[in-house]
Amino acid sequence: MNIVLAIFIIFQILVIIHLLFPAVLLFLKSIRRKPFSAAQLINPSFEIDYAVIVTAYEQTNLIPSVVDSILRLNYQNFLIYVVADKCDISGLRFADQRVVILRPEQTLSNNIKSHFYAIDRFQRPHERLTIIDSDNLVEPEYLNELNTVFAQGYEAVQGVREAKNLNTNYACLDAAGDIYYRYIDRELLFAAGSSASLSGSGMAFTTRLYKDCLENLVNSGAGFDKILQYEIINRKLKIAFAEQAIVYDEKTSKSDQLVKQRARWINTWFKFFQLGLKLNLKGMLSFNGNQFLFSIMLLRPPLFILFFLSFLCFAINIFVMPAAAAIWFLAAVIFMLMFYKSLTYFKADQRIYDSLKSVPKFMFFQVLALVKAKKANELSVATKHDQDANISDLK
C-alpha cells in the first residue's frame, strides 16, 4: 500500500507542476533583470533582405488576401514565395514582381518540404525568412517589429498570432486558448529567461539557422514547429518573443474543424513527448535554465487532459488525503487566475469572455479529438477555412 501511495504522490507532483508552472514563470519574470539590449549597436531600421514563405495546401481562395497584406508592409526588401501544394494555381495572378508562385510537381503534404521547396528556389540569398500561413494576414509593421528584436542579437523570433475571426463560440474559445499559450509559453517563458515557443506561423529565422536545424531531417505530418524549436533550444540558442510583430490567424469556427485540428495537435504532443524528456535531462545535466524551463513546457499535456488529471487527483484525495485535496483546490484557483491574467494582459475581446461558458462543450470535442488522434494525419493535413478578410476589416 505504501508503494502505491508513493507512486500516487509522485504522479500528483508531476501533474501539479504544470498547473503551477505559469505562476512560477510570473515570479521568475518579476525577479529577473532585463537582459542587455544590443539594439543601439545594430540599426533595426536597416532593411534586411527577407524571404516571406506562404504555404498553402489544396486551397488557394485565401492566398490573394494574405499576399495583398504582405505587399502592404511598410518595408521594401523582401520577396514572397507562395508554395501552392496540391493546388490549382490557374487563377493566381499577381502584377507585383515580388510575388513568386511555386507549384510543386509532386504533392508534398509536409510543411518542412514546402519550406525547403521555396528555399531551394530563392531568387537571391535572403538573410532571413519568415513563415506565414495562407489563412493569415500581416500587420504593416510586421517586418520592422521583427527587425527590432533581431537587432538584439537573436536568430529566431516568434511574433503574435491574433484572431482574425471571432464569429462563433468555437472561434472565440480557440482564441482564448491561443491567448493563454501566447502569454504563458511566449511572453512569460521568454521573460523568465527561457525561449518563446513557436506556433507554426508568424515566426522568423536567419536562413542559415533554419537550414542548419531542418535541412537534414525527415518529418511527416504536423509538428514541424516542435522539431524546429527543439533543434534551436538544443543548440543553446534562444527564441525571442516579438509582442508587436502581429499576424492575424484564422480560428476554427466549426466543430468538425476543431476535432480534426485538435486531433493533429494531440497526435503531435504524443509524437514529440520524447523531445521534452531529452531536453529536460540535458538542461539539468548542463545547468541550462533555458533548456530546463522550455522542457517543462514541452512536457505539459494538452489543457483538457491536464484538467481531467487534476480533477481526478482532487477527487481521490478527498477520500485519501483531504489536506492534499485542499492543495489541489488552491492550485486550480491559481491556474484560473493566471488564465484570467492572460486574457487581461492581451486585452481579449468581450466575445471571448462570453464564450467561456461553453468550455465544457469545447472540451467534449477535444475528447473526440483524442479518440481520433492516432489517425490525425490521415484525417487531414491542414485545417480548411472558408472565411476571407483583409486588414481593414480587423481594425
C-alpha positions as CSV (number, residue, x, y, z in Angstrom):
1,M,0.0,0.0,0.0
2,N,2.9,2.4,0.8
3,I,4.4,1.8,-2.6
4,V,1.0,2.6,-4.3
5,L,0.7,5.7,-2.2
6,A,4.3,6.8,-3.1
7,I,3.6,6.3,-6.8
8,F,0.4,8.3,-6.5
9,I,2.2,11.2,-4.7
10,I,4.9,11.3,-7.4
11,F,2.2,11.3,-10.1
12,Q,0.4,14.2,-8.4
13,I,3.7,16.2,-8.2
14,L,4.2,15.7,-11.9
15,V,0.7,16.9,-12.7
16,I,0.5,19.8,-10.3
17,I,3.8,21.2,-11.6
18,H,2.0,22.1,-14.8
19,L,-0.9,23.8,-13.0
20,L,1.5,26.0,-11.1
21,F,4.1,26.5,-13.8
22,P,2.5,29.7,-15.1
23,A,2.7,31.3,-11.6
24,V,6.3,30.2,-11.3
25,L,7.1,31.9,-14.6
26,L,5.4,35.1,-13.5
27,F,7.5,35.0,-10.3
28,L,10.8,34.4,-12.3
29,K,9.9,37.3,-14.6
30,S,9.3,39.6,-11.6
31,I,12.8,38.9,-10.1
32,R,14.8,38.7,-13.3
33,R,16.8,41.6,-14.5
34,K,16.1,42.6,-18.1
35,P,18.8,41.4,-20.4
36,F,21.1,43.8,-22.1
37,S,19.7,45.1,-25.4
38,A,22.1,45.4,-28.3
39,A,19.5,47.4,-30.3
40,Q,21.7,50.5,-30.1
41,L,24.6,48.6,-31.7
42,I,22.6,47.3,-34.7
43,N,20.3,49.7,-36.6
44,P,16.9,48.0,-36.5
45,S,15.6,50.2,-39.3
46,F,18.1,48.8,-41.8
47,E,16.1,46.7,-44.3
48,I,17.5,43.2,-44.0
49,D,16.5,41.0,-47.0
50,Y,13.6,38.7,-46.1
51,A,12.0,35.8,-47.8
52,V,8.3,35.6,-46.9
53,I,7.3,32.0,-47.4
54,V,3.5,31.4,-47.6
55,T,2.4,27.8,-47.6
56,A,-1.0,26.6,-48.9
57,Y,-2.4,23.1,-49.2
58,E,-5.3,22.3,-51.6
59,Q,-6.9,25.7,-51.1
60,T,-6.0,29.0,-52.8
61,N,-9.0,31.1,-52.1
62,L,-7.2,32.9,-49.2
63,I,-3.9,33.5,-50.9
64,P,-4.9,36.8,-52.6
65,S,-5.7,38.3,-49.2
66,V,-2.5,37.3,-47.5
67,V,-0.3,38.3,-50.4
68,D,-2.1,41.7,-50.5
69,S,-1.5,42.2,-46.8
70,I,2.2,41.4,-47.2
71,L,2.6,43.7,-50.2
72,R,1.2,46.5,-47.9
73,L,4.1,46.1,-45.5
74,N,5.9,49.3,-44.6
75,Y,9.0,47.6,-45.9
76,Q,10.5,47.0,-49.3
77,N,13.4,44.5,-49.2
78,F,11.5,41.2,-49.4
79,L,10.2,38.6,-51.9
80,I,7.1,36.5,-51.3
81,Y,7.3,32.8,-52.2
82,V,3.8,31.1,-52.3
83,V,4.2,27.3,-52.2
84,A,0.8,26.1,-53.5
85,D,1.0,22.4,-52.7
86,K,-1.6,20.3,-54.5
87,C,-3.4,23.4,-55.6
88,D,-4.9,24.7,-58.8
89,I,-2.9,27.9,-59.4
90,S,-4.5,28.8,-62.8
91,G,-6.4,31.7,-61.0
92,L,-3.5,33.1,-59.2
93,R,-2.1,36.2,-60.9
94,F,-0.1,39.0,-59.3
95,A,1.3,42.0,-61.1
96,D,3.9,42.7,-58.4
97,Q,7.2,41.2,-59.3
98,R,8.0,40.5,-55.7
99,V,5.5,37.6,-55.7
100,V,6.8,34.2,-56.8
101,I,4.2,31.4,-57.2
102,L,5.6,27.9,-56.8
103,R,3.6,24.7,-57.6
104,P,5.4,21.5,-56.6
105,E,5.3,18.8,-59.3
106,Q,4.7,16.1,-56.7
107,T,2.4,16.5,-53.6
108,L,4.5,17.4,-50.6
109,S,1.8,17.3,-47.8
110,N,4.6,18.5,-45.4
111,N,5.5,21.9,-44.1
112,I,9.2,21.3,-44.0
113,K,9.3,20.1,-47.6
114,S,7.2,23.1,-48.6
115,H,9.6,25.5,-46.9
116,F,12.7,23.9,-48.5
117,Y,10.9,23.8,-51.8
118,A,10.9,27.6,-51.6
119,I,14.4,27.9,-50.1
120,D,15.8,25.8,-53.0
121,R,14.2,28.3,-55.4
122,F,15.2,31.5,-53.7
123,Q,15.8,34.2,-56.4
124,R,18.5,35.7,-54.2
125,P,20.3,34.8,-50.9
126,H,17.9,36.1,-48.4
127,E,19.4,36.7,-45.0
128,R,16.2,36.0,-43.1
129,L,13.0,34.1,-43.7
130,T,9.6,34.4,-42.2
131,I,6.8,31.8,-42.4
132,I,3.2,32.8,-43.0
133,D,0.1,30.5,-43.4
134,S,-2.2,31.1,-46.3
135,D,-5.1,31.9,-43.9
136,N,-3.0,34.7,-42.2
137,L,-3.0,38.4,-42.6
138,V,0.0,40.6,-41.8
139,E,0.2,43.9,-39.9
140,P,2.1,46.6,-41.9
141,E,4.9,46.9,-39.3
142,Y,5.4,43.2,-39.1
143,L,8.9,43.0,-40.6
144,N,10.0,46.2,-38.8
145,E,9.0,44.8,-35.5
146,L,10.9,41.6,-36.2
147,N,13.9,43.6,-37.1
148,T,13.8,45.4,-33.7
149,V,14.0,42.1,-31.9
150,F,16.6,40.6,-34.3
151,A,18.7,43.7,-33.6
152,Q,19.1,42.4,-30.0
153,G,21.2,39.5,-31.3
154,Y,18.6,36.8,-31.7
155,E,18.5,34.4,-34.6
156,A,14.9,33.1,-34.1
157,V,11.8,35.2,-33.3
158,Q,8.2,34.3,-32.7
159,G,5.6,37.0,-33.3
160,V,1.9,37.2,-32.2
161,R,-0.9,35.4,-33.9
162,E,-4.1,37.4,-33.1
163,A,-7.6,36.1,-34.0
164,K,-8.8,37.0,-37.5
165,N,-12.3,35.9,-36.7
166,L,-14.5,35.6,-33.6
167,N,-17.6,34.6,-35.5
168,T,-18.6,31.6,-33.4
169,N,-18.1,30.3,-29.9
170,Y,-15.6,27.7,-31.2
171,A,-13.5,30.5,-32.7
172,C,-13.7,32.5,-29.5
173,L,-12.7,29.6,-27.4
174,D,-9.9,28.7,-29.8
175,A,-8.7,32.4,-29.5
176,A,-8.9,32.1,-25.7
177,G,-6.6,29.1,-25.7
178,D,-4.3,30.8,-28.1
179,I,-4.1,33.9,-25.8
180,Y,-3.3,31.7,-22.8
181,Y,-0.5,29.9,-24.6
182,R,0.8,33.2,-26.0
183,Y,1.0,34.7,-22.5
184,I,2.5,31.6,-20.8
185,D,4.5,29.9,-23.5
186,R,5.8,33.1,-25.1
187,E,5.6,36.2,-23.0
188,L,6.3,34.7,-19.6
189,L,8.6,31.9,-20.7
190,F,10.8,34.3,-22.6
191,A,10.7,37.0,-19.9
192,A,11.7,34.3,-17.3
193,G,14.9,33.7,-19.2
194,S,14.0,30.8,-21.4
195,S,12.6,30.9,-25.0
196,A,9.3,31.6,-26.6
197,S,7.6,28.6,-28.1
198,L,7.0,28.5,-31.9
199,S,3.4,28.5,-33.2
200,G,3.6,27.4,-36.8
201,S,3.5,30.8,-38.5
202,G,4.3,34.4,-37.7
203,M,7.8,33.4,-36.9
204,A,11.2,34.3,-38.5
205,F,14.7,33.0,-38.5
206,T,18.1,33.6,-40.1
207,T,18.1,31.5,-43.2
208,R,21.3,29.9,-42.0
209,L,19.8,28.7,-38.7
210,Y,16.6,27.4,-40.3
211,K,18.6,25.3,-42.8
212,D,21.0,24.2,-40.2
213,C,18.2,22.9,-38.0
214,L,16.0,21.2,-40.5
215,E,17.8,20.6,-43.8
216,N,18.8,17.0,-43.0
217,L,15.7,16.0,-41.1
218,V,12.9,13.9,-42.5
219,N,9.5,14.5,-40.9
220,S,5.9,13.6,-41.9
221,G,2.7,15.0,-40.6
222,A,2.1,18.0,-38.3
223,G,4.6,19.4,-35.8
224,F,7.5,20.9,-37.8
225,D,7.5,23.8,-35.3
226,K,8.0,21.4,-32.4
227,I,11.0,19.8,-34.1
228,L,12.4,23.3,-35.1
229,Q,12.1,24.7,-31.6
230,Y,13.8,21.6,-30.1
231,E,16.7,21.9,-32.5
232,I,17.1,25.6,-31.7
233,I,17.0,25.1,-27.9
234,N,19.2,22.1,-28.2
235,R,21.8,24.3,-29.7
236,K,21.6,26.5,-26.6
237,L,20.1,29.4,-28.6
238,K,17.0,31.4,-27.5
239,I,13.8,32.1,-29.4
240,A,12.7,35.7,-28.8
241,F,9.1,36.9,-28.5
242,A,8.2,39.9,-30.6
243,E,5.0,41.2,-29.0
244,Q,4.3,43.8,-31.6
245,A,5.0,41.7,-34.7
246,I,1.4,40.7,-35.4
247,V,-0.2,38.4,-37.9
248,Y,-3.9,37.6,-37.9
249,D,-4.7,33.9,-37.8
250,E,-8.0,32.2,-38.8
251,K,-9.5,30.4,-35.8
252,T,-11.5,27.2,-36.1
253,S,-15.2,28.2,-36.3
254,K,-16.8,24.7,-36.8
255,S,-16.9,21.6,-34.7
256,D,-15.5,19.3,-37.4
257,Q,-12.6,21.7,-38.0
258,L,-11.9,21.7,-34.2
259,V,-11.9,17.9,-33.9
260,K,-9.5,17.5,-36.9
261,Q,-7.2,20.3,-35.8
262,R,-7.0,19.2,-32.2
263,A,-6.5,15.6,-33.3
264,R,-3.4,16.6,-35.1
265,W,-2.2,18.7,-32.2
266,I,-2.7,15.9,-29.7
267,N,-1.0,13.5,-32.0
268,T,1.9,15.9,-32.2
269,W,2.2,16.1,-28.4
270,F,2.4,12.4,-28.0
271,K,4.7,12.1,-31.0
272,F,7.2,14.6,-29.7
273,F,6.9,14.0,-26.0
274,Q,10.3,12.3,-26.0
275,L,11.9,15.6,-27.1
276,G,10.8,17.2,-23.9
277,L,12.3,14.4,-21.9
278,K,15.6,14.7,-23.7
279,L,15.7,18.4,-23.3
280,N,14.8,18.1,-19.6
281,L,17.6,15.8,-18.9
282,K,20.1,17.8,-20.9
283,G,19.0,21.0,-19.2
284,M,19.5,19.5,-15.7
285,L,22.9,17.9,-16.5
286,S,24.3,21.1,-18.1
287,F,22.5,23.5,-15.7
288,N,21.0,25.3,-18.6
289,G,17.9,27.2,-17.4
290,N,16.7,27.9,-21.0
291,Q,16.6,24.2,-21.8
292,F,15.1,23.1,-18.5
293,L,12.3,25.6,-18.4
294,F,11.5,25.1,-22.0
295,S,11.4,21.3,-21.5
296,I,8.7,21.6,-18.8
297,M,6.5,23.5,-21.3
298,L,7.1,20.7,-23.9
299,L,6.1,18.0,-21.4
300,R,2.8,19.7,-20.4
301,P,-0.2,17.7,-21.7
302,P,-3.0,19.5,-23.6
303,L,-5.1,21.6,-21.2
304,F,-8.2,19.3,-21.3
305,I,-6.0,16.3,-20.3
306,L,-4.4,18.4,-17.6
307,F,-7.8,19.4,-16.3
308,F,-9.0,15.8,-16.2
309,L,-5.9,14.6,-14.4
310,S,-6.1,17.4,-11.9
311,F,-9.8,16.8,-11.2
312,L,-9.1,13.0,-10.8
313,C,-6.3,13.8,-8.3
314,F,-8.6,16.2,-6.4
315,A,-11.4,13.7,-6.2
316,I,-9.3,10.8,-5.0
317,N,-7.6,13.0,-2.4
318,I,-11.0,13.9,-0.8
319,F,-11.1,10.3,0.5
320,V,-7.4,9.6,0.7
321,M,-5.6,12.8,1.8
322,P,-8.1,15.7,2.5
323,A,-5.2,18.1,3.1
324,A,-3.8,17.3,-0.4
325,A,-7.3,18.0,-1.8
326,A,-7.1,21.5,-0.4
327,I,-3.7,22.0,-2.1
328,W,-5.3,20.9,-5.4
329,F,-8.1,23.3,-5.0
330,L,-5.6,26.1,-4.3
331,A,-3.6,25.1,-7.4
332,A,-6.7,25.2,-9.5
333,V,-7.6,28.7,-8.3
334,I,-4.0,29.9,-9.1
335,F,-4.3,28.4,-12.5
336,M,-7.6,30.1,-13.2
337,L,-6.2,33.4,-12.0
338,M,-3.3,33.0,-14.4
339,F,-5.7,32.2,-17.3
340,Y,-7.7,35.3,-16.5
341,K,-4.5,37.4,-16.3
342,S,-3.5,36.2,-19.8
343,L,-6.8,37.4,-21.2
344,T,-6.5,40.8,-19.5
345,Y,-2.8,41.2,-20.5
346,F,-3.6,40.9,-24.2
347,K,-7.0,42.7,-23.8
348,A,-9.2,39.9,-25.0
349,D,-12.4,40.8,-26.8
350,Q,-15.6,40.6,-24.7
351,R,-16.9,37.8,-27.0
352,I,-14.0,35.7,-25.8
353,Y,-15.1,36.2,-22.2
354,D,-18.7,35.4,-23.1
355,S,-17.7,32.2,-24.8
356,L,-16.1,30.7,-21.7
357,K,-19.5,29.4,-20.6
358,S,-19.1,26.9,-23.5
359,V,-15.9,25.4,-22.2
360,P,-17.5,22.0,-21.3
361,K,-18.8,21.5,-24.8
362,F,-15.4,22.6,-26.2
363,M,-13.7,20.0,-24.0
364,F,-16.1,17.4,-25.2
365,F,-14.9,17.9,-28.8
366,Q,-11.3,17.7,-27.7
367,V,-12.1,14.3,-26.1
368,L,-13.4,13.3,-29.6
369,A,-10.1,14.6,-31.0
370,L,-8.2,12.5,-28.5
371,V,-10.0,9.4,-29.8
372,K,-9.1,10.3,-33.4
373,A,-5.5,11.5,-32.6
374,K,-3.8,8.3,-33.7
375,K,-5.1,8.7,-37.3
376,A,-5.0,12.5,-37.2
377,N,-2.7,12.8,-40.2
378,E,-4.9,10.6,-42.3
379,L,-8.0,12.7,-41.4
380,S,-6.4,16.0,-42.6
381,V,-3.1,17.6,-43.4
382,A,-4.2,21.2,-42.8
383,T,-7.3,23.0,-41.4
384,K,-9.6,24.2,-44.2
385,H,-11.0,27.7,-43.8
386,D,-13.7,29.5,-45.8
387,Q,-13.6,33.0,-44.4
388,D,-11.8,35.8,-46.3
389,A,-10.9,39.2,-44.9
390,N,-8.4,41.9,-45.1
391,I,-6.5,44.1,-42.6
392,S,-9.1,46.9,-42.8
393,D,-11.8,44.5,-41.7
394,L,-10.0,43.9,-38.5
395,K,-9.5,47.5,-37.4
